[in-house]
């Protein structure tokens, strides 16, 4: 496992999250998860509770949700 350095969010990031949290806490959580994990939008939308291992503090991203011509796949 490699270690990475994480920097604190700047003021614009904090303002974006605060604004999203006012209208939709779920949207704010998705923004935070995307920023922290680097996950794509489809990967965030496809997350399930079974993907979270709480004791080990591990989130597994194993699938992605896509939409083609108005149909989810």
Residue pairs with C-beta under 8 A, 6 or more apart in sequence:
6 36
9 17
9 35
13 35
16 31
17 28
17 31
17 32
18 28
20 27
20 28
20 31
21 27
21 28
30 44
33 39
33 44
33 47
33 59
34 40
34 41
34 44
37 59
37 61
39 61
40 64
42 64
42 65
42 66
43 61
43 63
43 64
43 65
45 64
45 65
46 63
46 64
46 65
47 59
47 61
51 59
51 60
51 61
51 62
52 58
52 59
52 60
53 59
53 60
65 72
65 73
66 72
66 73
67 73
